[in-house]
Amino acid sequence: MAKTSAIERNKKRERMAKQYAERRAALKAIIQDKSAPPEERFAAQLKLAELPRNSSPVRIRNRCDLSGRPRGYYRKFRLSRIALRELASEGQIPGMVKSSW
């Protein structure tokens, strides 16, 4: 089990990324627009830099929904490899069976 503070910090980052997504996208569109005047593009870069760092989606870490483990994460199931194996062994994941050959 991961530290509760690390899990909560990541949840906070997810909330902030969702909250600032529109502002961030608008500023990035201005920065990417080559026809805009350089002063306007530079001002947009400064405004983007003023936004909170945790509002960037890049800072969000993929974590297991059950244990909060950051490593060995399967995106399809949103689980770590350990939690996935335990649930599959119990038959909780439909269609997943233990392999044998």
C-alpha positions as CSV (number, residue, x, y, z in Angstrom):
1,M,0.0,0.0,0.0
2,A,1.3,3.4,-1.0
3,K,1.5,6.3,1.4
4,T,-1.8,8.0,1.8
5,S,-0.1,11.4,1.3
6,A,1.3,10.3,-2.1
7,I,-2.2,9.1,-3.2
8,E,-3.9,12.3,-2.1
9,R,-1.2,14.4,-3.8
10,N,-1.9,12.6,-7.0
11,K,-5.7,13.0,-6.7
12,K,-5.1,16.8,-6.1
13,R,-3.1,16.9,-9.3
14,E,-5.9,15.2,-11.2
15,R,-8.4,17.7,-9.9
16,M,-6.2,20.6,-10.8
17,A,-5.5,19.3,-14.2
18,K,-9.2,19.1,-14.9
19,Q,-9.9,22.5,-13.5
20,Y,-7.2,24.3,-15.5
21,A,-7.5,22.2,-18.7
22,E,-9.5,24.9,-20.7
23,R,-7.2,27.8,-19.7
24,R,-4.1,25.7,-20.5
25,A,-5.4,24.6,-23.9
26,A,-6.4,28.2,-24.8
27,L,-2.9,29.6,-23.9
28,K,-1.2,26.7,-25.8
29,A,-3.3,27.4,-28.9
30,I,-2.1,31.1,-28.8
31,I,1.5,30.0,-28.3
32,Q,1.3,27.5,-31.2
33,D,-0.3,30.0,-33.6
34,K,2.5,31.2,-35.9
35,S,0.4,34.0,-37.3
36,A,-0.1,35.7,-34.0
37,P,2.3,38.6,-33.1
38,P,5.4,37.6,-31.1
39,E,4.5,39.9,-28.2
40,E,1.1,38.1,-27.8
41,R,2.6,34.7,-28.0
42,F,5.3,35.6,-25.4
43,A,2.6,37.0,-23.1
44,A,0.7,33.7,-23.4
45,Q,3.9,31.9,-22.5
46,L,4.2,34.0,-19.3
47,K,0.6,33.4,-18.4
48,L,1.1,29.7,-18.9
49,A,4.1,29.7,-16.6
50,E,2.1,31.5,-13.9
51,L,-0.4,28.6,-13.7
52,P,0.2,26.1,-10.9
53,R,2.7,23.4,-11.7
54,N,0.3,20.7,-10.4
55,S,-2.3,21.8,-13.0
56,S,-0.2,20.2,-15.8
57,P,-1.4,16.7,-16.8
58,V,2.2,15.5,-17.2
59,R,2.7,15.6,-13.5
60,I,-0.1,13.0,-12.9
61,R,1.3,9.6,-12.0
62,N,-0.6,6.4,-13.0
63,R,-1.5,4.6,-9.7
64,C,-3.4,1.4,-8.9
65,D,-7.0,2.1,-7.8
66,L,-6.8,-0.5,-5.1
67,S,-3.4,-0.2,-3.6
68,G,-2.0,3.1,-4.9
69,R,1.1,1.4,-6.2
70,P,2.8,3.5,-8.9
71,R,4.8,0.7,-10.6
72,G,3.7,-2.2,-12.6
73,Y,0.5,-0.4,-13.7
74,Y,-1.8,-1.8,-16.3
75,R,-3.7,1.0,-18.0
76,K,-6.5,-1.2,-19.3
77,F,-7.5,-2.3,-15.8
78,R,-6.2,0.7,-13.8
79,L,-4.6,-1.8,-11.5
80,S,-1.1,-2.8,-10.5
81,R,0.3,-6.2,-11.5
82,I,-0.1,-7.6,-8.0
83,A,-3.7,-6.4,-7.6
84,L,-4.5,-7.7,-11.1
85,R,-3.1,-11.1,-10.3
86,E,-5.0,-11.4,-7.0
87,L,-8.3,-10.4,-8.6
88,A,-7.8,-12.8,-11.5
89,S,-7.0,-15.7,-9.2
90,E,-10.2,-15.0,-7.3
91,G,-12.1,-14.9,-10.6
92,Q,-13.2,-11.3,-10.2
93,I,-12.0,-10.2,-13.7
94,P,-14.3,-11.5,-16.4
95,G,-12.6,-13.4,-19.2
96,M,-9.3,-13.6,-17.5
97,V,-8.1,-17.1,-16.6
98,K,-4.8,-18.5,-15.3
99,S,-2.7,-19.7,-18.2
100,S,-1.3,-23.2,-18.3
101,W,0.3,-25.2,-21.1
